Amino acid sequence: MAQAYILIQTEVGRASAVASDVAGIAGVSRAEDVTGPYDVIVQVATDALGDTVRAVQKVPGITRTLTCPVVGAPASA
């Protein structure tokens, strides 16, 4: 299973709506609106990373995405 974080920039005032829409996409574990250079951070865990990224990019209000695949073993709790 592939894991990744998708960093999203949105149109002004759309971060909350984008996070809500993205949260409903298959493979998305979590979507949070945040402050800083990115407006939404998405955690993904899926066997179809490319399909999930393409679905996220189709959400209205997104202006740019940056996908960061997780490498290595997951951290222990």
mmCIF file as gemmi writes it, N, C-alpha and C atoms, coordinates in Angstrom:
data_model
loop_
_atom_site.group_PDB
_atom_site.id
_atom_site.type_symbol
_atom_site.label_atom_id
_atom_site.label_alt_id
_atom_site.label_comp_id
_atom_site.label_asym_id
_atom_site.label_entity_id
_atom_site.label_seq_id
_atom_site.pdbx_PDB_ins_code
_atom_site.Cartn_x
_atom_site.Cartn_y
_atom_site.Cartn_z
_atom_site.occupancy
_atom_site.B_iso_or_equiv
_atom_site.pdbx_formal_charge
_atom_site.auth_seq_id
_atom_site.auth_asym_id
_atom_site.pdbx_PDB_model_num
ATOM 1 N N . MET Axp A 1 ? 0.839 -1.181 0 1 0 ? 1 A 1
ATOM 2 C CA . MET Axp A 1 ? 0 0 0 1 0 ? 1 A 1
ATOM 3 C C . MET Axp A 1 ? 0.885 1.245 0 1 0 ? 1 A 1
ATOM 4 N N . ALA Axp A 2 ? 0.603 2.158 -0.9 1 0 ? 2 A 1
ATOM 5 C CA . ALA Axp A 2 ? 1.356 3.409 -0.988 1 0 ? 2 A 1
ATOM 6 C C . ALA Axp A 2 ? 0.772 4.437 -0.025 1 0 ? 2 A 1
ATOM 7 N N . GLN Axp A 3 ? 1.665 5.176 0.605 1 0 ? 3 A 1
ATOM 8 C CA . GLN Axp A 3 ? 1.255 6.276 1.473 1 0 ? 3 A 1
ATOM 9 C C . GLN Axp A 3 ? 1.871 7.557 0.941 1 0 ? 3 A 1
ATOM 10 N N . ALA Axp A 4 ? 1.139 8.657 1.083 1 0 ? 4 A 1
ATOM 11 C CA . ALA Axp A 4 ? 1.638 9.943 0.614 1 0 ? 4 A 1
ATOM 12 C C . ALA Axp A 4 ? 0.912 11.066 1.334 1 0 ? 4 A 1
ATOM 13 N N . TYR Axp A 5 ? 1.507 12.251 1.244 1 0 ? 5 A 1
ATOM 14 C CA . TYR Axp A 5 ? 0.852 13.476 1.678 1 0 ? 5 A 1
ATOM 15 C C . TYR Axp A 5 ? 0.691 14.329 0.433 1 0 ? 5 A 1
ATOM 16 N N . ILE Axp A 6 ? -0.467 14.935 0.285 1 0 ? 6 A 1
ATOM 17 C CA . ILE Axp A 6 ? -0.702 15.853 -0.824 1 0 ? 6 A 1
ATOM 18 C C . ILE Axp A 6 ? -0.899 17.233 -0.215 1 0 ? 6 A 1
ATOM 19 N N . LEU Axp A 7 ? -0.052 18.169 -0.62 1 0 ? 7 A 1
ATOM 20 C CA . LEU Axp A 7 ? -0.128 19.551 -0.157 1 0 ? 7 A 1
ATOM 21 C C . LEU Axp A 7 ? -0.887 20.335 -1.213 1 0 ? 7 A 1
ATOM 22 N N . ILE Axp A 8 ? -1.894 21.08 -0.799 1 0 ? 8 A 1
ATOM 23 C CA . ILE Axp A 8 ? -2.796 21.733 -1.747 1 0 ? 8 A 1
ATOM 24 C C . ILE Axp A 8 ? -2.862 23.233 -1.494 1 0 ? 8 A 1
ATOM 25 N N . GLN Axp A 9 ? -2.791 23.985 -2.587 1 0 ? 9 A 1
ATOM 26 C CA . GLN Axp A 9 ? -3.086 25.412 -2.548 1 0 ? 9 A 1
ATOM 27 C C . GLN Axp A 9 ? -4.459 25.585 -3.2 1 0 ? 9 A 1
ATOM 28 N N . THR Axp A 10 ? -5.272 26.453 -2.609 1 0 ? 10 A 1
ATOM 29 C CA . THR Axp A 10 ? -6.633 26.648 -3.108 1 0 ? 10 A 1
ATOM 30 C C . THR Axp A 10 ? -6.881 28.1 -3.486 1 0 ? 10 A 1
ATOM 31 N N . GLU Axp A 11 ? -8.013 28.3 -4.144 1 0 ? 11 A 1
ATOM 32 C CA . GLU Axp A 11 ? -8.482 29.658 -4.375 1 0 ? 11 A 1
ATOM 33 C C . GLU Axp A 11 ? -8.795 30.275 -3.013 1 0 ? 11 A 1
ATOM 34 N N . VAL Axp A 12 ? -8.709 31.588 -2.915 1 0 ? 12 A 1
ATOM 35 C CA . VAL Axp A 12 ? -8.957 32.293 -1.659 1 0 ? 12 A 1
ATOM 36 C C . VAL Axp A 12 ? -10.343 31.94 -1.119 1 0 ? 12 A 1
ATOM 37 N N . GLY Axp A 13 ? -10.383 31.565 0.159 1 0 ? 13 A 1
ATOM 38 C CA . GLY Axp A 13 ? -11.642 31.271 0.817 1 0 ? 13 A 1
ATOM 39 C C . GLY Axp A 13 ? -12.21 29.883 0.552 1 0 ? 13 A 1
ATOM 40 N N . ARG Axp A 14 ? -11.468 29.013 -0.154 1 0 ? 14 A 1
ATOM 41 C CA . ARG Axp A 14 ? -11.993 27.69 -0.523 1 0 ? 14 A 1
ATOM 42 C C . ARG Axp A 14 ? -11.371 26.541 0.26 1 0 ? 14 A 1
ATOM 43 N N . ALA Axp A 15 ? -10.453 26.805 1.169 1 0 ? 15 A 1
ATOM 44 C CA . ALA Axp A 15 ? -9.717 25.735 1.85 1 0 ? 15 A 1
ATOM 45 C C . ALA Axp A 15 ? -10.639 24.762 2.576 1 0 ? 15 A 1
ATOM 46 N N . SER Axp A 16 ? -11.58 25.259 3.322 1 0 ? 16 A 1
ATOM 47 C CA . SER Axp A 16 ? -12.466 24.39 4.091 1 0 ? 16 A 1
ATOM 48 C C . SER Axp A 16 ? -13.32 23.512 3.178 1 0 ? 16 A 1
ATOM 49 N N . ALA Axp A 17 ? -13.87 24.092 2.134 1 0 ? 17 A 1
ATOM 50 C CA . ALA Axp A 17 ? -14.697 23.334 1.187 1 0 ? 17 A 1
ATOM 51 C C . ALA Axp A 17 ? -13.865 22.286 0.457 1 0 ? 17 A 1
ATOM 52 N N . VAL Axp A 18 ? -12.65 22.65 0.059 1 0 ? 18 A 1
ATOM 53 C CA . VAL Axp A 18 ? -11.765 21.696 -0.622 1 0 ? 18 A 1
ATOM 54 C C . VAL Axp A 18 ? -11.426 20.543 0.313 1 0 ? 18 A 1
ATOM 55 N N . ALA Axp A 19 ? -11.07 20.835 1.551 1 0 ? 19 A 1
ATOM 56 C CA . ALA Axp A 19 ? -10.742 19.771 2.51 1 0 ? 19 A 1
ATOM 57 C C . ALA Axp A 19 ? -11.919 18.831 2.691 1 0 ? 19 A 1
ATOM 58 N N . SER Axp A 20 ? -13.104 19.372 2.785 1 0 ? 20 A 1
ATOM 59 C CA . SER Axp A 20 ? -14.306 18.554 2.946 1 0 ? 20 A 1
ATOM 60 C C . SER Axp A 20 ? -14.545 17.665 1.73 1 0 ? 20 A 1
ATOM 61 N N . ASP Axp A 21 ? -14.415 18.231 0.54 1 0 ? 21 A 1
ATOM 62 C CA . ASP Axp A 21 ? -14.616 17.465 -0.698 1 0 ? 21 A 1
ATOM 63 C C . ASP Axp A 21 ? -13.562 16.37 -0.843 1 0 ? 21 A 1
ATOM 64 N N . VAL Axp A 22 ? -12.318 16.701 -0.574 1 0 ? 22 A 1
ATOM 65 C CA . VAL Axp A 22 ? -11.218 15.746 -0.724 1 0 ? 22 A 1
ATOM 66 C C . VAL Axp A 22 ? -11.351 14.6 0.284 1 0 ? 22 A 1
ATOM 67 N N . ALA Axp A 23 ? -11.862 14.888 1.476 1 0 ? 23 A 1
ATOM 68 C CA . ALA Axp A 23 ? -11.996 13.859 2.513 1 0 ? 23 A 1
ATOM 69 C C . ALA Axp A 23 ? -12.867 12.694 2.059 1 0 ? 23 A 1
ATOM 70 N N . GLY Axp A 24 ? -13.758 12.916 1.115 1 0 ? 24 A 1
ATOM 71 C CA . GLY Axp A 24 ? -14.65 11.877 0.638 1 0 ? 24 A 1
ATOM 72 C C . GLY Axp A 24 ? -14.095 11.016 -0.483 1 0 ? 24 A 1
ATOM 73 N N . ILE Axp A 25 ? -12.877 11.268 -0.919 1 0 ? 25 A 1
ATOM 74 C CA . ILE Axp A 25 ? -12.278 10.52 -2.025 1 0 ? 25 A 1
ATOM 75 C C . ILE Axp A 25 ? -11.686 9.211 -1.51 1 0 ? 25 A 1
ATOM 76 N N . ALA Axp A 26 ? -11.91 8.136 -2.258 1 0 ? 26 A 1
ATOM 77 C CA . ALA Axp A 26 ? -11.362 6.821 -1.887 1 0 ? 26 A 1
ATOM 78 C C . ALA Axp A 26 ? -9.844 6.898 -1.781 1 0 ? 26 A 1
ATOM 79 N N . GLY Axp A 27 ? -9.305 6.36 -0.697 1 0 ? 27 A 1
ATOM 80 C CA . GLY Axp A 27 ? -7.868 6.359 -0.464 1 0 ? 27 A 1
ATOM 81 C C . GLY Axp A 27 ? -7.394 7.485 0.423 1 0 ? 27 A 1
ATOM 82 N N . VAL Axp A 28 ? -8.233 8.486 0.639 1 0 ? 28 A 1
ATOM 83 C CA . VAL Axp A 28 ? -7.863 9.611 1.508 1 0 ? 28 A 1
ATOM 84 C C . VAL Axp A 28 ? -8.154 9.228 2.95 1 0 ? 28 A 1
ATOM 85 N N . SER Axp A 29 ? -7.116 9.247 3.781 1 0 ? 29 A 1
ATOM 86 C CA . SER Axp A 29 ? -7.259 8.93 5.204 1 0 ? 29 A 1
ATOM 87 C C . SER Axp A 29 ? -7.68 10.143 6.017 1 0 ? 29 A 1
ATOM 88 N N . ARG Axp A 30 ? -7.193 11.313 5.583 1 0 ? 30 A 1
ATOM 89 C CA . ARG Axp A 30 ? -7.423 12.533 6.355 1 0 ? 30 A 1
ATOM 90 C C . ARG Axp A 30 ? -7.198 13.744 5.46 1 0 ? 30 A 1
ATOM 91 N N . ALA Axp A 31 ? -7.991 14.784 5.635 1 0 ? 31 A 1
ATOM 92 C CA . ALA Axp A 31 ? -7.812 16.043 4.921 1 0 ? 31 A 1
ATOM 93 C C . ALA Axp A 31 ? -8.086 17.18 5.899 1 0 ? 31 A 1
ATOM 94 N N . GLU Axp A 32 ? -7.115 18.053 6.061 1 0 ? 32 A 1
ATOM 95 C CA . GLU Axp A 32 ? -7.219 19.145 7.039 1 0 ? 32 A 1
ATOM 96 C C . GLU Axp A 32 ? -6.909 20.475 6.363 1 0 ? 32 A 1
ATOM 97 N N . ASP Axp A 33 ? -7.705 21.517 6.663 1 0 ? 33 A 1
ATOM 98 C CA . ASP Axp A 33 ? -7.326 22.85 6.196 1 0 ? 33 A 1
ATOM 99 C C . ASP Axp A 33 ? -6.388 23.451 7.235 1 0 ? 33 A 1
ATOM 100 N N . VAL Axp A 34 ? -5.317 24.076 6.749 1 0 ? 34 A 1
ATOM 101 C CA . VAL Axp A 34 ? -4.231 24.57 7.59 1 0 ? 34 A 1
ATOM 102 C C . VAL Axp A 34 ? -3.854 25.986 7.169 1 0 ? 34 A 1
ATOM 103 N N . THR Axp A 35 ? -2.942 26.606 7.917 1 0 ? 35 A 1
ATOM 104 C CA . THR Axp A 35 ? -2.409 27.907 7.519 1 0 ? 35 A 1
ATOM 105 C C . THR Axp A 35 ? -0.964 27.722 7.079 1 0 ? 35 A 1
ATOM 106 N N . GLY Axp A 36 ? -0.468 28.674 6.326 1 0 ? 36 A 1
ATOM 107 C CA . GLY Axp A 36 ? 0.906 28.607 5.832 1 0 ? 36 A 1
ATOM 108 C C . GLY Axp A 36 ? 0.917 28.629 4.316 1 0 ? 36 A 1
ATOM 109 N N . PRO Axp A 37 ? 1.997 28.144 3.704 1 0 ? 37 A 1
ATOM 110 C CA . PRO Axp A 37 ? 2.105 28.212 2.248 1 0 ? 37 A 1
ATOM 111 C C . PRO Axp A 37 ? 1.115 27.29 1.53 1 0 ? 37 A 1
ATOM 112 N N . TYR Axp A 38 ? 0.591 26.277 2.242 1 0 ? 38 A 1
ATOM 113 C CA . TYR Axp A 38 ? -0.428 25.399 1.677 1 0 ? 38 A 1
ATOM 114 C C . TYR Axp A 38 ? -1.7 25.57 2.481 1 0 ? 38 A 1
ATOM 115 N N . ASP Axp A 39 ? -2.829 25.334 1.838 1 0 ? 39 A 1
ATOM 116 C CA . ASP Axp A 39 ? -4.124 25.556 2.47 1 0 ? 39 A 1
ATOM 117 C C . ASP Axp A 39 ? -4.757 24.272 3.004 1 0 ? 39 A 1
ATOM 118 N N . VAL Axp A 40 ? -4.411 23.134 2.391 1 0 ? 40 A 1
ATOM 119 C CA . VAL Axp A 40 ? -4.963 21.841 2.786 1 0 ? 40 A 1
ATOM 120 C C . VAL Axp A 40 ? -3.836 20.811 2.742 1 0 ? 40 A 1
ATOM 121 N N . ILE Axp A 41 ? -3.791 19.938 3.753 1 0 ? 41 A 1
ATOM 122 C CA . ILE Axp A 41 ? -2.858 18.814 3.747 1 0 ? 41 A 1
ATOM 123 C C . ILE Axp A 41 ? -3.688 17.543 3.806 1 0 ? 41 A 1
ATOM 124 N N . VAL Axp A 42 ? -3.372 16.614 2.898 1 0 ? 42 A 1
ATOM 125 C CA . VAL Axp A 42 ? -4.137 15.381 2.756 1 0 ? 42 A 1
ATOM 126 C C . VAL Axp A 42 ? -3.22 14.196 3.007 1 0 ? 42 A 1
ATOM 127 N N . GLN Axp A 43 ? -3.673 13.25 3.812 1 0 ? 43 A 1
ATOM 128 C CA . GLN Axp A 43 ? -2.945 12.007 4.043 1 0 ? 43 A 1
ATOM 129 C C . GLN Axp A 43 ? -3.634 10.918 3.232 1 0 ? 43 A 1
ATOM 130 N N . VAL Axp A 44 ? -2.832 10.164 2.468 1 0 ? 44 A 1
ATOM 131 C CA . VAL Axp A 44 ? -3.362 9.142 1.567 1 0 ? 44 A 1
ATOM 132 C C . VAL Axp A 44 ? -2.718 7.798 1.885 1 0 ? 44 A 1
ATOM 133 N N . ALA Axp A 45 ? -3.518 6.746 1.866 1 0 ? 45 A 1
ATOM 134 C CA . ALA Axp A 45 ? -3.028 5.369 1.977 1 0 ? 45 A 1
ATOM 135 C C . ALA Axp A 45 ? -3.863 4.537 1.014 1 0 ? 45 A 1
ATOM 136 N N . THR Axp A 46 ? -3.257 4.078 -0.087 1 0 ? 46 A 1
ATOM 137 C CA . THR Axp A 46 ? -4.023 3.425 -1.14 1 0 ? 46 A 1
ATOM 138 C C . THR Axp A 46 ? -3.141 2.52 -1.99 1 0 ? 46 A 1
ATOM 139 N N . ASP Axp A 47 ? -3.764 1.594 -2.671 1 0 ? 47 A 1
ATOM 140 C CA . ASP Axp A 47 ? -3.052 0.766 -3.648 1 0 ? 47 A 1
ATOM 141 C C . ASP Axp A 47 ? -3.059 1.428 -5.022 1 0 ? 47 A 1
ATOM 142 N N . ALA Axp A 48 ? -3.812 2.509 -5.17 1 0 ? 48 A 1
ATOM 143 C CA . ALA Axp A 48 ? -3.943 3.197 -6.459 1 0 ? 48 A 1
ATOM 144 C C . ALA Axp A 48 ? -3.618 4.679 -6.278 1 0 ? 48 A 1
ATOM 145 N N . LEU Axp A 49 ? -2.355 4.975 -5.955 1 0 ? 49 A 1
ATOM 146 C CA . LEU Axp A 49 ? -1.955 6.354 -5.657 1 0 ? 49 A 1
ATOM 147 C C . LEU Axp A 49 ? -2.234 7.3 -6.818 1 0 ? 49 A 1
ATOM 148 N N . GLY Axp A 50 ? -1.896 6.885 -8.021 1 0 ? 50 A 1
ATOM 149 C CA . GLY Axp A 50 ? -2.122 7.754 -9.18 1 0 ? 50 A 1
ATOM 150 C C . GLY Axp A 50 ? -3.59 8.112 -9.354 1 0 ? 50 A 1
ATOM 151 N N . ASP Axp A 51 ? -4.468 7.139 -9.186 1 0 ? 51 A 1
ATOM 152 C CA . ASP Axp A 51 ? -5.904 7.389 -9.314 1 0 ? 51 A 1
ATOM 153 C C . ASP Axp A 51 ? -6.391 8.349 -8.235 1 0 ? 51 A 1
ATOM 154 N N . THR Axp A 52 ? -5.89 8.178 -7.018 1 0 ? 52 A 1
ATOM 155 C CA . THR Axp A 52 ? -6.293 9.054 -5.924 1 0 ? 52 A 1
ATOM 156 C C . THR Axp A 52 ? -5.81 10.476 -6.16 1 0 ? 52 A 1
ATOM 157 N N . VAL Axp A 53 ? -4.569 10.632 -6.599 1 0 ? 53 A 1
ATOM 158 C CA . VAL Axp A 53 ? -4.028 11.974 -6.882 1 0 ? 53 A 1
ATOM 159 C C . VAL Axp A 53 ? -4.834 12.644 -7.988 1 0 ? 53 A 1
ATOM 160 N N . ARG Axp A 54 ? -5.148 11.916 -9.051 1 0 ? 54 A 1
ATOM 161 C CA . ARG Axp A 54 ? -5.949 12.493 -10.141 1 0 ? 54 A 1
ATOM 162 C C . ARG Axp A 54 ? -7.333 12.909 -9.653 1 0 ? 54 A 1
ATOM 163 N N . ALA Axp A 55 ? -7.948 12.121 -8.782 1 0 ? 55 A 1
ATOM 164 C CA . ALA Axp A 55 ? -9.264 12.474 -8.239 1 0 ? 55 A 1
ATOM 165 C C . ALA Axp A 55 ? -9.177 13.746 -7.397 1 0 ? 55 A 1
ATOM 166 N N . VAL Axp A 56 ? -8.127 13.858 -6.589 1 0 ? 56 A 1
ATOM 167 C CA . VAL Axp A 56 ? -7.933 15.06 -5.771 1 0 ? 56 A 1
ATOM 168 C C . VAL Axp A 56 ? -7.766 16.283 -6.671 1 0 ? 56 A 1
ATOM 169 N N . GLN Axp A 57 ? -6.969 16.166 -7.722 1 0 ? 57 A 1
ATOM 170 C CA . GLN Axp A 57 ? -6.697 17.307 -8.596 1 0 ? 57 A 1
ATOM 171 C C . GLN Axp A 57 ? -7.934 17.807 -9.331 1 0 ? 57 A 1
ATOM 172 N N . LYS Axp A 58 ? -8.969 17 -9.425 1 0 ? 58 A 1
ATOM 173 C CA . LYS Axp A 58 ? -10.209 17.398 -10.113 1 0 ? 58 A 1
ATOM 174 C C . LYS Axp A 58 ? -11.163 18.18 -9.216 1 0 ? 58 A 1
ATOM 175 N N . VAL Axp A 59 ? -10.877 18.264 -7.931 1 0 ? 59 A 1
ATOM 176 C CA . VAL Axp A 59 ? -11.769 18.974 -7.008 1 0 ? 59 A 1
ATOM 177 C C . VAL Axp A 59 ? -11.756 20.468 -7.334 1 0 ? 59 A 1
ATOM 178 N N . PRO Axp A 60 ? -12.941 21.08 -7.494 1 0 ? 60 A 1
ATOM 179 C CA . PRO Axp A 60 ? -13.007 22.518 -7.781 1 0 ? 60 A 1
ATOM 180 C C . PRO Axp A 60 ? -12.391 23.349 -6.657 1 0 ? 60 A 1
ATOM 181 N N . GLY Axp A 61 ? -11.688 24.416 -7.026 1 0 ? 61 A 1
ATOM 182 C CA . GLY Axp A 61 ? -11.093 25.323 -6.056 1 0 ? 61 A 1
ATOM 183 C C . GLY Axp A 61 ? -9.618 25.094 -5.806 1 0 ? 61 A 1
ATOM 184 N N . ILE Axp A 62 ? -9.066 23.999 -6.359 1 0 ? 62 A 1
ATOM 185 C CA . ILE Axp A 62 ? -7.638 23.717 -6.183 1 0 ? 62 A 1
ATOM 186 C C . ILE Axp A 62 ? -6.848 24.425 -7.28 1 0 ? 62 A 1
ATOM 187 N N . THR Axp A 63 ? -5.782 25.115 -6.878 1 0 ? 63 A 1
ATOM 188 C CA . THR Axp A 63 ? -4.941 25.796 -7.867 1 0 ? 63 A 1
ATOM 189 C C . THR Axp A 63 ? -3.613 25.087 -8.089 1 0 ? 63 A 1
ATOM 190 N N . ARG Axp A 64 ? -3.133 24.33 -7.076 1 0 ? 64 A 1
ATOM 191 C CA . ARG Axp A 64 ? -1.845 23.639 -7.207 1 0 ? 64 A 1
ATOM 192 C C . ARG Axp A 64 ? -1.759 22.523 -6.173 1 0 ? 64 A 1
ATOM 193 N N . THR Axp A 65 ? -1.106 21.42 -6.568 1 0 ? 65 A 1
ATOM 194 C CA . THR Axp A 65 ? -0.864 20.327 -5.618 1 0 ? 65 A 1
ATOM 195 C C . THR Axp A 65 ? 0.604 19.931 -5.656 1 0 ? 65 A 1
ATOM 196 N N . LEU Axp A 66 ? 1.062 19.358 -4.553 1 0 ? 66 A 1
ATOM 197 C CA . LEU Axp A 66 ? 2.399 18.785 -4.456 1 0 ? 66 A 1
ATOM 198 C C . LEU Axp A 66 ? 2.241 17.456 -3.726 1 0 ? 66 A 1
ATOM 199 N N . THR Axp A 67 ? 2.575 16.355 -4.406 1 0 ? 67 A 1
ATOM 200 C CA . THR Axp A 67 ? 2.436 15.03 -3.813 1 0 ? 67 A 1
ATOM 201 C C . THR Axp A 67 ? 3.778 14.576 -3.268 1 0 ? 67 A 1
ATOM 202 N N . CYS Axp A 68 ? 3.771 14.144 -1.999 1 0 ? 68 A 1
ATOM 203 C CA . CYS Axp A 68 ? 4.987 13.698 -1.307 1 0 ? 68 A 1
ATOM 204 C C . CYS Axp A 68 ? 4.813 12.251 -0.877 1 0 ? 68 A 1
ATOM 205 N N . PRO Axp A 69 ? 5.301 11.291 -1.685 1 0 ? 69 A 1
ATOM 206 C CA . PRO Axp A 69 ? 5.193 9.879 -1.294 1 0 ? 69 A 1
ATOM 207 C C . PRO Axp A 69 ? 6.034 9.599 -0.055 1 0 ? 69 A 1
ATOM 208 N N . VAL Axp A 70 ? 5.528 8.755 0.815 1 0 ? 70 A 1
ATOM 209 C CA . VAL Axp A 70 ? 6.25 8.338 2.017 1 0 ? 70 A 1
ATOM 210 C C . VAL Axp A 70 ? 7.209 7.239 1.632 1 0 ? 70 A 1
ATOM 211 N N . VAL Axp A 71 ? 8.459 7.338 2.087 1 0 ? 71 A 1
ATOM 212 C CA . VAL Axp A 71 ? 9.46 6.317 1.807 1 0 ? 71 A 1
ATOM 213 C C . VAL Axp A 71 ? 9.873 5.67 3.124 1 0 ? 71 A 1
ATOM 214 N N . GLY Axp A 72 ? 10.275 4.416 3.076 1 0 ? 72 A 1
ATOM 215 C CA . GLY Axp A 72 ? 10.726 3.735 4.275 1 0 ? 72 A 1
ATOM 216 C C . GLY Axp A 72 ? 9.588 3.142 5.068 1 0 ? 72 A 1
ATOM 217 N N . ALA Axp A 73 ? 9.944 2.54 6.182 1 0 ? 73 A 1
ATOM 218 C CA . ALA Axp A 73 ? 8.98 1.872 7.061 1 0 ? 73 A 1
ATOM 219 C C . ALA Axp A 73 ? 8.209 2.915 7.866 1 0 ? 73 A 1
ATOM 220 N N . PRO Axp A 74 ? 6.954 2.619 8.21 1 0 ? 74 A 1
ATOM 221 C CA . PRO Axp A 74 ? 6.205 3.548 9.05 1 0 ? 74 A 1
ATOM 222 C C . PRO Axp A 74 ? 6.828 3.666 10.442 1 0 ? 74 A 1
ATOM 223 N N . ALA Axp A 75 ? 6.696 4.826 11.033 1 0 ? 75 A 1
ATOM 224 C CA . ALA Axp A 75 ? 7.259 5.061 12.369 1 0 ? 75 A 1
ATOM 225 C C . ALA Axp A 75 ? 6.476 4.281 13.418 1 0 ? 75 A 1
ATOM 226 N N . SER Axp A 76 ? 7.154 3.832 14.442 1 0 ? 76 A 1
ATOM 227 C CA . SER Axp A 76 ? 6.52 3.108 15.553 1 0 ? 76 A 1
ATOM 228 C C . SER Axp A 76 ? 5.892 4.106 16.509 1 0 ? 76 A 1
ATOM 229 N N . ALA Axp A 77 ? 4.824 3.693 17.13 1 0 ? 77 A 1
ATOM 230 C CA . ALA Axp A 77 ? 4.154 4.56 18.1 1 0 ? 77 A 1
ATOM 231 C C . ALA Axp A 77 ? 4.757 4.385 19.474 1 0 ? 77 A 1
